[in-house]
Amino acid sequence: MDPRDRVVIITGASSGIGAATARCFAEAGAHLVLAARSHEALEQVAAGLPRAIAVPTDVTDPVACAHLVERAVEAFGRVDILINNAGIGLTGPITHLARADLERVLAVDLLGPIWLIQATVPLMRTAGRGQIINVSSVLAAQPLPFLGGYAAAKAALEQISNALRIELHGSGITVTVVRPGTTRTAFNQRRLGHGRERRRIAPPGVPPEAVARTILRAARTEPRMVYVSWSDRLALWISRMVPGLIDSILARAFVWEEHSVQH
């Protein structure tokens, strides 16, 4: 779908991948409805872009998600593309994950996209056209040690996406999953959990603009799934070919700092 003159909702748009995606779609001529919990940062992003409005939103609240979609319709008359980008990380051994942290991650990374899908799909059905882009992670296919809680939320989001694609077959609405790898944002510094993992292997990652360009390309070509870099795709292929070897390598490459774990 050509983004020019399309109405695009982007969640998590106050920083990182979301803000970069907003800039990319603005340059492509889209009308933007930007959402995030951070009011001031979100307003700053929207103020610097043409055809953009900021709607502070907590995606864990179904009522707030419905209001976000209503504001999009009030401002621009419809919703053409929904980009579920808002997310929060979680770090820690599975045996030590706090219930509150895990529930929060599932609420933001999984339930938030579901609430927004439920609010937008009826509009798209009426229009006979639309696109849902869910930003996942390569961790959905190959978890890393001490990131299992986050990987589980993203894996669930991908399965929701796959089921939704089938349910919407023939409706004119497409569903795309974007799988970024390591991205150079402040995302990791904001993760939930106690303590941290120490990595003996630290990939450099890509800038958020690379992910944003991939999302823009996905809007134009409407694939089922898209990766940000060829190295991400290659790494997952290798992990499927020799899973035992990869498990062994990852077990040695990541060390949890036990003294920081709260029981």
Secondary structure, DSSP 8 states (H G I E B T S, - for coil): ---TT-EEEEESTTSHHHHHHHHHHHHTT-EEEEE-S-HHHHHHHHHTSTTEEE----TT-HHHHHHHHHHHHHHHS---EEEE-----B-S-GGG--HHHHHHHHIIIIIHHHHHHHHHHHHHHHHT-EEEEEE--GGGTS--TT-HHHHHHHHHHHHHHHHHHHHTTTTTEEEEEEE--SBSSSTGGG-BSSS-EEES-----B-HHHHHHHHHHHHHH--SEEES-HHHHHHHHHHHHSHHHHHHHHHHHEEE-GGG---
